[in-house]
């Protein structure tokens, strides 16, 4: 069973991962949208997709890493 302190660490790690991943995804998506000359409102869609994908992936990995380190400290 997972204790309260461990659950808090995992949730905090996932939240930080989502924040950092979202910021990196937004910057990279914006760069990519202008570099590849994506037309019109497809830029917004591309930036949003890149932001959400990066945030989800980085949040998942940072949450999993926090869960793995939960019993070590």
PDB file of N, CA, C and O in Angstrom:
ATOM      1  N   UNK A   1       0.850  -1.191   0.000  1.00  0.00           N
ATOM      2  CA  UNK A   1       0.000   0.000   0.000  1.00  0.00           C
ATOM      3  C   UNK A   1       0.887   1.243   0.000  1.00  0.00           C
ATOM      4  O   UNK A   1       1.919   1.275   0.671  1.00  0.00           O
ATOM      5  N   UNK A   2       0.496   2.229  -0.729  1.00  0.00           N
ATOM      6  CA  UNK A   2       1.265   3.477  -0.832  1.00  0.00           C
ATOM      7  C   UNK A   2       0.830   4.425   0.290  1.00  0.00           C
ATOM      8  O   UNK A   2      -0.364   4.637   0.505  1.00  0.00           O
ATOM      9  N   UNK A   3       1.797   4.985   0.993  1.00  0.00           N
ATOM     10  CA  UNK A   3       1.450   5.876   2.092  1.00  0.00           C
ATOM     11  C   UNK A   3       1.225   7.305   1.584  1.00  0.00           C
ATOM     12  O   UNK A   3       1.483   7.621   0.423  1.00  0.00           O
ATOM     13  N   UNK A   4       0.745   8.135   2.474  1.00  0.00           N
ATOM     14  CA  UNK A   4       0.355   9.499   2.107  1.00  0.00           C
ATOM     15  C   UNK A   4       1.548  10.340   1.659  1.00  0.00           C
ATOM     16  O   UNK A   4       1.452  11.104   0.698  1.00  0.00           O
ATOM     17  N   UNK A   5       2.658  10.198   2.350  1.00  0.00           N
ATOM     18  CA  UNK A   5       3.835  10.991   2.004  1.00  0.00           C
ATOM     19  C   UNK A   5       4.368  10.613   0.629  1.00  0.00           C
ATOM     20  O   UNK A   5       4.783  11.477  -0.144  1.00  0.00           O
ATOM     21  N   UNK A   6       4.354   9.322   0.330  1.00  0.00           N
ATOM     22  CA  UNK A   6       4.823   8.850  -0.968  1.00  0.00           C
ATOM     23  C   UNK A   6       3.887   9.329  -2.085  1.00  0.00           C
ATOM     24  O   UNK A   6       4.352   9.748  -3.145  1.00  0.00           O
ATOM     25  N   UNK A   7       2.583   9.269  -1.851  1.00  0.00           N
ATOM     26  CA  UNK A   7       1.616   9.731  -2.843  1.00  0.00           C
ATOM     27  C   UNK A   7       1.788  11.217  -3.125  1.00  0.00           C
ATOM     28  O   UNK A   7       1.647  11.664  -4.263  1.00  0.00           O
ATOM     29  N   UNK A   8       2.094  11.976  -2.080  1.00  0.00           N
ATOM     30  CA  UNK A   8       2.321  13.410  -2.262  1.00  0.00           C
ATOM     31  C   UNK A   8       3.565  13.654  -3.098  1.00  0.00           C
ATOM     32  O   UNK A   8       3.573  14.534  -3.958  1.00  0.00           O
ATOM     33  N   UNK A   9       4.620  12.878  -2.853  1.00  0.00           N
ATOM     34  CA  UNK A   9       5.847  13.032  -3.651  1.00  0.00           C
ATOM     35  C   UNK A   9       5.622  12.682  -5.110  1.00  0.00           C
ATOM     36  O   UNK A   9       6.130  13.365  -6.000  1.00  0.00           O
ATOM     37  N   UNK A  10       4.862  11.620  -5.362  1.00  0.00           N
ATOM     38  CA  UNK A  10       4.584  11.218  -6.736  1.00  0.00           C
ATOM     39  C   UNK A  10       3.737  12.279  -7.437  1.00  0.00           C
ATOM     40  O   UNK A  10       4.012  12.631  -8.584  1.00  0.00           O
ATOM     41  N   UNK A  11       2.723  12.785  -6.763  1.00  0.00           N
ATOM     42  CA  UNK A  11       1.873  13.821  -7.354  1.00  0.00           C
ATOM     43  C   UNK A  11       2.658  15.102  -7.609  1.00  0.00           C
ATOM     44  O   UNK A  11       2.465  15.750  -8.637  1.00  0.00           O
ATOM     45  N   UNK A  12       3.536  15.471  -6.688  1.00  0.00           N
ATOM     46  CA  UNK A  12       4.356  16.661  -6.876  1.00  0.00           C
ATOM     47  C   UNK A  12       5.327  16.477  -8.039  1.00  0.00           C
ATOM     48  O   UNK A  12       5.517  17.388  -8.844  1.00  0.00           O
ATOM     49  N   UNK A  13       5.936  15.303  -8.122  1.00  0.00           N
ATOM     50  CA  UNK A  13       6.847  15.026  -9.237  1.00  0.00           C
ATOM     51  C   UNK A  13       6.132  15.072 -10.574  1.00  0.00           C
ATOM     52  O   UNK A  13       6.653  15.619 -11.546  1.00  0.00           O
ATOM     53  N   UNK A  14       4.940  14.497 -10.623  1.00  0.00           N
ATOM     54  CA  UNK A  14       4.171  14.517 -11.866  1.00  0.00           C
ATOM     55  C   UNK A  14       3.754  15.939 -12.236  1.00  0.00           C
ATOM     56  O   UNK A  14       3.784  16.306 -13.410  1.00  0.00           O
ATOM     57  N   UNK A  15       3.368  16.737 -11.249  1.00  0.00           N
ATOM     58  CA  UNK A  15       2.956  18.118 -11.521  1.00  0.00           C
ATOM     59  C   UNK A  15       4.131  18.948 -12.034  1.00  0.00           C
ATOM     60  O   UNK A  15       3.971  19.748 -12.956  1.00  0.00           O
ATOM     61  N   UNK A  16       5.295  18.764 -11.446  1.00  0.00           N
ATOM     62  CA  UNK A  16       6.478  19.485 -11.914  1.00  0.00           C
ATOM     63  C   UNK A  16       6.834  19.027 -13.323  1.00  0.00           C
ATOM     64  O   UNK A  16       7.212  19.838 -14.167  1.00  0.00           O
ATOM     65  N   UNK A  17       6.714  17.723 -13.576  1.00  0.00           N
ATOM     66  CA  UNK A  17       6.993  17.195 -14.905  1.00  0.00           C
ATOM     67  C   UNK A  17       6.053  17.759 -15.957  1.00  0.00           C
ATOM     68  O   UNK A  17       6.480  18.092 -17.063  1.00  0.00           O
ATOM     69  N   UNK A  18       4.776  17.867 -15.617  1.00  0.00           N
ATOM     70  CA  UNK A  18       3.808  18.431 -16.557  1.00  0.00           C
ATOM     71  C   UNK A  18       4.119  19.897 -16.831  1.00  0.00           C
ATOM     72  O   UNK A  18       4.019  20.351 -17.971  1.00  0.00           O
ATOM     73  N   UNK A  19       4.494  20.632 -15.800  1.00  0.00           N
ATOM     74  CA  UNK A  19       4.811  22.053 -15.980  1.00  0.00           C
ATOM     75  C   UNK A  19       6.037  22.254 -16.866  1.00  0.00           C
ATOM     76  O   UNK A  19       6.007  23.042 -17.812  1.00  0.00           O
ATOM     77  N   UNK A  20       7.097  21.547 -16.557  1.00  0.00           N
ATOM     78  CA  UNK A  20       8.331  21.691 -17.327  1.00  0.00           C
ATOM     79  C   UNK A  20       8.147  21.157 -18.742  1.00  0.00           C
ATOM     80  O   UNK A  20       8.586  21.780 -19.709  1.00  0.00           O
ATOM     81  N   UNK A  21       7.498  20.002 -18.861  1.00  0.00           N
ATOM     82  CA  UNK A  21       7.259  19.418 -20.173  1.00  0.00           C
ATOM     83  C   UNK A  21       6.370  20.298 -21.040  1.00  0.00           C
ATOM     84  O   UNK A  21       6.595  20.419 -22.244  1.00  0.00           O
ATOM     85  N   UNK A  22       5.371  20.906 -20.439  1.00  0.00           N
ATOM     86  CA  UNK A  22       4.504  21.813 -21.183  1.00  0.00           C
ATOM     87  C   UNK A  22       5.237  23.043 -21.681  1.00  0.00           C
ATOM     88  O   UNK A  22       5.030  23.485 -22.811  1.00  0.00           O
ATOM     89  N   UNK A  23       6.092  23.593 -20.836  1.00  0.00           N
ATOM     90  CA  UNK A  23       6.859  24.772 -21.247  1.00  0.00           C
ATOM     91  C   UNK A  23       7.826  24.435 -22.376  1.00  0.00           C
ATOM     92  O   UNK A  23       7.932  25.177 -23.352  1.00  0.00           O
ATOM     93  N   UNK A  24       8.523  23.321 -22.241  1.00  0.00           N
ATOM     94  CA  UNK A  24       9.463  22.904 -23.284  1.00  0.00           C
ATOM     95  C   UNK A  24       8.716  22.570 -24.568  1.00  0.00           C
ATOM     96  O   UNK A  24       9.165  22.923 -25.659  1.00  0.00           O
ATOM     97  N   UNK A  25       7.579  21.891 -24.444  1.00  0.00           N
ATOM     98  CA  UNK A  25       6.782  21.549 -25.614  1.00  0.00           C
ATOM     99  C   UNK A  25       6.246  22.769 -26.336  1.00  0.00           C
ATOM    100  O   UNK A  25       6.192  22.788 -27.566  1.00  0.00           O
ATOM    101  N   UNK A  26       5.849  23.787 -25.587  1.00  0.00           N
ATOM    102  CA  UNK A  26       5.347  25.014 -26.208  1.00  0.00           C
ATOM    103  C   UNK A  26       6.450  25.728 -26.981  1.00  0.00           C
ATOM    104  O   UNK A  26       6.231  26.202 -28.096  1.00  0.00           O
ATOM    105  N   UNK A  27       7.630  25.802 -26.384  1.00  0.00           N
ATOM    106  CA  UNK A  27       8.752  26.463 -27.058  1.00  0.00           C
ATOM    107  C   UNK A  27       9.160  25.684 -28.297  1.00  0.00           C
ATOM    108  O   UNK A  27       9.354  26.265 -29.365  1.00  0.00           O
ATOM    109  N   UNK A  28       9.290  24.377 -28.159  1.00  0.00           N
ATOM    110  CA  UNK A  28       9.713  23.557 -29.291  1.00  0.00           C
ATOM    111  C   UNK A  28       8.643  23.518 -30.382  1.00  0.00           C
ATOM    112  O   UNK A  28       8.967  23.565 -31.569  1.00  0.00           O
ATOM    113  N   UNK A  29       7.374  23.433 -29.987  1.00  0.00           N
ATOM    114  CA  UNK A  29       6.286  23.432 -30.964  1.00  0.00           C
ATOM    115  C   UNK A  29       6.207  24.730 -31.739  1.00  0.00           C
ATOM    116  O   UNK A  29       5.950  24.725 -32.943  1.00  0.00           O
ATOM    117  N   UNK A  30       6.426  25.846 -31.053  1.00  0.00           N
ATOM    118  CA  UNK A  30       6.423  27.135 -31.730  1.00  0.00           C
ATOM    119  C   UNK A  30       7.577  27.234 -32.710  1.00  0.00           C
ATOM    120  O   UNK A  30       7.398  27.687 -33.840  1.00  0.00           O
ATOM    121  N   UNK A  31       8.746  26.818 -32.290  1.00  0.00           N
ATOM    122  CA  UNK A  31       9.900  26.823 -33.193  1.00  0.00           C
ATOM    123  C   UNK A  31       9.633  25.951 -34.420  1.00  0.00           C
ATOM    124  O   UNK A  31       9.885  26.360 -35.553  1.00  0.00           O
ATOM    125  N   UNK A  32       9.126  24.758 -34.178  1.00  0.00           N
ATOM    126  CA  UNK A  32       8.869  23.820 -35.270  1.00  0.00           C
ATOM    127  C   UNK A  32       7.802  24.351 -36.228  1.00  0.00           C
ATOM    128  O   UNK A  32       7.928  24.198 -37.443  1.00  0.00           O
ATOM    129  N   UNK A  33       6.752  24.976 -35.684  1.00  0.00           N
ATOM    130  CA  UNK A  33       5.675  25.490 -36.523  1.00  0.00           C
ATOM    131  C   UNK A  33       6.176  26.574 -37.473  1.00  0.00           C
ATOM    132  O   UNK A  33       5.760  26.632 -38.630  1.00  0.00           O
ATOM    133  N   UNK A  34       7.058  27.422 -36.991  1.00  0.00           N
ATOM    134  CA  UNK A  34       7.580  28.483 -37.861  1.00  0.00           C
ATOM    135  C   UNK A  34       8.707  27.983 -38.753  1.00  0.00           C
ATOM    136  O   UNK A  34       8.857  28.459 -39.878  1.00  0.00           O
ATOM    137  N   UNK A  35       9.492  27.042 -38.278  1.00  0.00           N
ATOM    138  CA  UNK A  35      10.601  26.522 -39.085  1.00  0.00           C
ATOM    139  C   UNK A  35      10.089  25.723 -40.274  1.00  0.00           C
ATOM    140  O   UNK A  35      10.659  25.800 -41.362  1.00  0.00           O
ATOM    141  N   UNK A  36       9.025  24.958 -40.080  1.00  0.00           N
ATOM    142  CA  UNK A  36       8.473  24.147 -41.170  1.00  0.00           C
ATOM    143  C   UNK A  36       7.372  24.869 -41.928  1.00  0.00           C
ATOM    144  O   UNK A  36       6.742  24.290 -42.813  1.00  0.00           O
ATOM    145  N   UNK A  37       7.136  26.124 -41.587  1.00  0.00           N
ATOM    146  CA  UNK A  37       6.160  26.978 -42.276  1.00  0.00           C
ATOM    147  C   UNK A  37       4.775  26.338 -42.346  1.00  0.00           C
ATOM    148  O   UNK A  37       4.182  26.209 -43.417  1.00  0.00           O
ATOM    149  N   UNK A  38       4.282  25.943 -41.183  1.00  0.00           N
ATOM    150  CA  UNK A  38       2.945  25.365 -41.095  1.00  0.00           C
ATOM    151  C   UNK A  38       1.939  26.501 -41.284  1.00  0.00           C
ATOM    152  O   UNK A  38       2.054  27.535 -40.626  1.00  0.00           O
ATOM    153  N   UNK A  39       0.952  26.328 -42.172  1.00  0.00           N
ATOM    154  CA  UNK A  39       0.064  27.444 -42.525  1.00  0.00           C
ATOM    155  C   UNK A  39      -1.025  27.714 -41.481  1.00  0.00           C
ATOM    156  O   UNK A  39      -1.518  26.801 -40.819  1.00  0.00           O
ATOM    157  N   UNK A  40      -1.377  28.973 -41.357  1.00  0.00           N
ATOM    158  CA  UNK A  40      -2.543  29.468 -40.635  1.00  0.00           C
ATOM    159  C   UNK A  40      -2.782  28.907 -39.251  1.00  0.00           C
ATOM    160  O   UNK A  40      -1.878  28.839 -38.418  1.00  0.00           O
ATOM    161  N   UNK A  41      -4.027  28.506 -39.027  1.00  0.00           N
ATOM    162  CA  UNK A  41      -4.421  28.015 -37.708  1.00  0.00           C
ATOM    163  C   UNK A  41      -3.887  26.627 -37.404  1.00  0.00           C
ATOM    164  O   UNK A  41      -4.011  26.151 -36.276  1.00  0.00           O
ATOM    165  N   UNK A  42      -3.294  25.971 -38.394  1.00  0.00           N
ATOM    166  CA  UNK A  42      -2.638  24.692 -38.115  1.00  0.00           C
ATOM    167  C   UNK A  42      -1.448  24.884 -37.180  1.00  0.00           C
ATOM    168  O   UNK A  42      -1.038  23.950 -36.491  1.00  0.00           O
ATOM    169  N   UNK A  43      -0.895  26.093 -37.159  1.00  0.00           N
ATOM    170  CA  UNK A  43       0.191  26.397 -36.215  1.00  0.00           C
ATOM    171  C   UNK A  43      -0.280  26.206 -34.783  1.00  0.00           C
ATOM    172  O   UNK A  43       0.403  25.590 -33.965  1.00  0.00           O
ATOM    173  N   UNK A  44      -1.470  26.749 -34.491  1.00  0.00           N
ATOM    174  CA  UNK A  44      -2.009  26.656 -33.128  1.00  0.00           C
ATOM    175  C   UNK A  44      -2.257  25.197 -32.763  1.00  0.00           C
ATOM    176  O   UNK A  44      -1.966  24.773 -31.645  1.00  0.00           O
ATOM    177  N   UNK A  45      -2.790  24.438 -33.700  1.00  0.00           N
ATOM    178  CA  UNK A  45      -3.042  23.020 -33.456  1.00  0.00           C
ATOM    179  C   UNK A  45      -1.749  22.254 -33.232  1.00  0.00           C
ATOM    180  O   UNK A  45      -1.665  21.391 -32.358  1.00  0.00           O
ATOM    181  N   UNK A  46      -0.749  22.580 -34.027  1.00  0.00           N
ATOM    182  CA  UNK A  46       0.541  21.908 -33.894  1.00  0.00           C
ATOM    183  C   UNK A  46       1.203  22.244 -32.556  1.00  0.00           C
ATOM    184  O   UNK A  46       1.729  21.363 -31.875  1.00  0.00           O
ATOM    185  N   UNK A  47       1.174  23.514 -32.190  1.00  0.00           N
ATOM    186  CA  UNK A  47       1.772  23.934 -30.917  1.00  0.00           C
ATOM    187  C   UNK A  47       1.039  23.281 -29.753  1.00  0.00           C
ATOM    188  O   UNK A  47       1.677  22.814 -28.810  1.00  0.00           O
ATOM    189  N   UNK A  48      -0.291  23.239 -29.801  1.00  0.00           N
ATOM    190  CA  UNK A  48      -1.067  22.606 -28.732  1.00  0.00           C
ATOM    191  C   UNK A  48      -0.785  21.122 -28.616  1.00  0.00           C
ATOM    192  O   UNK A  48      -0.641  20.594 -27.513  1.00  0.00           O
ATOM    193  N   UNK A  49      -0.707  20.446 -29.754  1.00  0.00           N
ATOM    194  CA  UNK A  49      -0.439  19.005 -29.740  1.00  0.00           C
ATOM    195  C   UNK A  49       0.957  18.727 -29.183  1.00  0.00           C
ATOM    196  O   UNK A  49       1.137  17.799 -28.395  1.00  0.00           O
ATOM    197  N   UNK A  50       1.930  19.517 -29.584  1.00  0.00           N
ATOM    198  CA  UNK A  50       3.293  19.333 -29.092  1.00  0.00           C
ATOM    199  C   UNK A  50       3.376  19.620 -27.592  1.00  0.00           C
ATOM    200  O   UNK A  50       4.063  18.911 -26.857  1.00  0.00           O
ATOM    201  N   UNK A  51       2.678  20.655 -27.146  1.00  0.00           N
ATOM    202  CA  UNK A  51       2.683  21.021 -25.733  1.00  0.00           C
ATOM    203  C   UNK A  51       2.058  19.923 -24.877  1.00  0.00           C
ATOM    204  O   UNK A  51       2.633  19.523 -23.864  1.00  0.00           O
ATOM    205  N   UNK A  52       0.898  19.438 -25.272  1.00  0.00           N
ATOM    206  CA  UNK A  52       0.204  18.417 -24.490  1.00  0.00           C
ATOM    207  C   UNK A  52       0.983  17.101 -24.496  1.00  0.00           C
ATOM    208  O   UNK A  52       1.097  16.435 -23.467  1.00  0.00           O
ATOM    209  N   UNK A  53       1.508  16.740 -25.643  1.00  0.00           N
ATOM    210  CA  UNK A  53       2.269  15.491 -25.727  1.00  0.00           C
ATOM    211  C   UNK A  53       3.518  15.521 -24.877  1.00  0.00           C
ATOM    212  O   UNK A  53       3.819  14.558 -24.173  1.00  0.00           O
ATOM    213  N   UNK A  54       4.245  16.618 -24.938  1.00  0.00           N
ATOM    214  CA  UNK A  54       5.464  16.744 -24.154  1.00  0.00           C
ATOM    215  C   UNK A  54       5.153  16.795 -22.655  1.00  0.00           C
ATOM    216  O   UNK A  54       5.860  16.194 -21.846  1.00  0.00           O
ATOM    217  N   UNK A  55       4.099  17.511 -22.298  1.00  0.00           N
ATOM    218  CA  UNK A  55       3.717  17.606 -20.885  1.00  0.00           C
ATOM    219  C   UNK A  55       3.312  16.248 -20.330  1.00  0.00           C
ATOM    220  O   UNK A  55       3.706  15.885 -19.222  1.00  0.00           O
ATOM    221  N   UNK A  56       2.532  15.502 -21.091  1.00  0.00           N
ATOM    222  CA  UNK A  56       2.082  14.195 -20.623  1.00  0.00           C
ATOM    223  C   UNK A  56       3.246  13.226 -20.473  1.00  0.00           C
ATOM    224  O   UNK A  56       3.338  12.506 -19.479  1.00  0.00           O
ATOM    225  N   UNK A  57       4.125  13.212 -21.450  1.00  0.00           N
ATOM    226  CA  UNK A  57       5.234  12.273 -21.417  1.00  0.00           C
ATOM    227  C   UNK A  57       6.214  12.601 -20.287  1.00  0.00           C
ATOM    228  O   UNK A  57       6.634  11.709 -19.550  1.00  0.00           O
ATOM    229  N   UNK A  58       6.571  13.857 -20.152  1.00  0.00           N
ATOM    230  CA  UNK A  58       7.521  14.237 -19.111  1.00  0.00           C
ATOM    231  C   UNK A  58       6.902  14.093 -17.724  1.00  0.00           C
ATOM    232  O   UNK A  58       7.589  13.711 -16.778  1.00  0.00           O
ATOM    233  N   UNK A  59       5.612  14.395 -17.595  1.00  0.00           N
ATOM    234  CA  UNK A  59       4.927  14.206 -16.312  1.00  0.00           C
ATOM    235  C   UNK A  59       4.870  12.745 -15.914  1.00  0.00           C
ATOM    236  O   UNK A  59       5.048  12.404 -14.745  1.00  0.00           O
ATOM    237  N   UNK A  60       4.619  11.875 -16.898  1.00  0.00           N
ATOM    238  CA  UNK A  60       4.587  10.441 -16.631  1.00  0.00           C
ATOM    239  C   UNK A  60       5.945   9.948 -16.142  1.00  0.00           C
ATOM    240  O   UNK A  60       6.026   9.229 -15.146  1.00  0.00           O
ATOM    241  N   UNK A  61       7.000  10.329 -16.835  1.00  0.00           N
ATOM    242  CA  UNK A  61       8.325   9.858 -16.453  1.00  0.00           C
ATOM    243  C   UNK A  61       8.784  10.432 -15.113  1.00  0.00           C
ATOM    244  O   UNK A  61       9.397   9.718 -14.320  1.00  0.00           O
ATOM    245  N   UNK A  62       8.503  11.692 -14.850  1.00  0.00           N
ATOM    246  CA  UNK A  62       8.924  12.262 -13.570  1.00  0.00           C
ATOM    247  C   UNK A  62       8.090  11.695 -12.423  1.00  0.00           C
ATOM    248  O   UNK A  62       8.608  11.491 -11.325  1.00  0.00           O
ATOM    249  N   UNK A  63       6.808  11.441 -12.664  1.00  0.00           N
ATOM    250  CA  UNK A  63       5.981  10.787 -11.643  1.00  0.00           C
ATOM    251  C   UNK A  63       6.447   9.369 -11.357  1.00  0.00           C
ATOM    252  O   UNK A  63       6.504   8.946 -10.203  1.00  0.00           O
ATOM    253  N   UNK A  64       6.782   8.633 -12.421  1.00  0.00           N
ATOM    254  CA  UNK A  64       7.286   7.261 -12.243  1.00  0.00           C
ATOM    255  C   UNK A  64       8.623   7.265 -11.517  1.00  0.00           C
ATOM    256  O   UNK A  64       8.864   6.417 -10.659  1.00  0.00           O
ATOM    257  N   UNK A  65       9.485   8.200 -11.848  1.00  0.00           N
ATOM    258  CA  UNK A  65      10.768   8.300 -11.161  1.00  0.00           C
ATOM    259  C   UNK A  65      10.594   8.635  -9.688  1.00  0.00           C
ATOM    260  O   UNK A  65      11.319   8.110  -8.843  1.00  0.00           O
ATOM    261  N   UNK A  66       9.652   9.494  -9.379  1.00  0.00           N
ATOM    262  CA  UNK A  66       9.361   9.804  -7.970  1.00  0.00           C
ATOM    263  C   UNK A  66       8.819   8.591  -7.242  1.00  0.00           C
ATOM    264  O   UNK A  66       9.131   8.363  -6.073  1.00  0.00           O
ATOM    265  N   UNK A  67       7.999   7.808  -7.948  1.00  0.00           N
ATOM    266  CA  UNK A  67       7.461   6.596  -7.331  1.00  0.00           C
ATOM    267  C   UNK A  67       8.564   5.566  -7.058  1.00  0.00           C
ATOM    268  O   UNK A  67       8.554   4.904  -6.020  1.00  0.00           O
ATOM    269  N   UNK A  68       9.494   5.437  -7.974  1.00  0.00           N
ATOM    270  CA  UNK A  68      10.579   4.488  -7.791  1.00  0.00           C
ATOM    271  C   UNK A  68      11.517   4.895  -6.645  1.00  0.00           C
ATOM    272  O   UNK A  68      12.053   4.037  -5.944  1.00  0.00           O
ATOM    273  N   UNK A  69      11.709   6.184  -6.464  1.00  0.00           N
ATOM    274  CA  UNK A  69      12.589   6.660  -5.400  1.00  0.00           C
ATOM    275  C   UNK A  69      11.860   6.834  -4.060  1.00  0.00           C
ATOM    276  O   UNK A  69      12.473   7.242  -3.073  1.00  0.00           O
ATOM    277  N   UNK A  70      10.606   6.537  -4.022  1.00  0.00           N
ATOM    278  CA  UNK A  70       9.807   6.769  -2.817  1.00  0.00           C
ATOM    279  C   UNK A  70      10.315   5.951  -1.614  1.00  0.00           C
ATOM    280  O   UNK A  70      10.355   6.465  -0.496  1.00  0.00           O
ATOM    281  N   UNK A  71      10.687   4.735  -1.827  1.00  0.00           N
ATOM    282  CA  UNK A  71      11.104   3.899  -0.717  1.00  0.00           C
ATOM    283  C   UNK A  71      12.553   4.066  -0.319  1.00  0.00           C
ATOM    284  O   UNK A  71      12.978   3.499   0.688  1.00  0.00           O
ATOM    285  N   UNK A  72      13.322   4.820  -1.073  1.00  0.00           N
ATOM    286  CA  UNK A  72      14.763   4.936  -0.815  1.00  0.00           C
ATOM    287  C   UNK A  72      15.141   6.010   0.197  1.00  0.00           C
ATOM    288  O   UNK A  72      16.219   5.949   0.788  1.00  0.00           O
ATOM    289  N   UNK A  73      14.278   6.978   0.399  1.00  0.00           N
ATOM    290  CA  UNK A  73      14.695   8.067   1.302  1.00  0.00           C
ATOM    291  C   UNK A  73      13.950   8.055   2.616  1.00  0.00           C
ATOM    292  O   UNK A  73      14.193   8.907   3.471  1.00  0.00           O
TER     293      UNK A  73
END
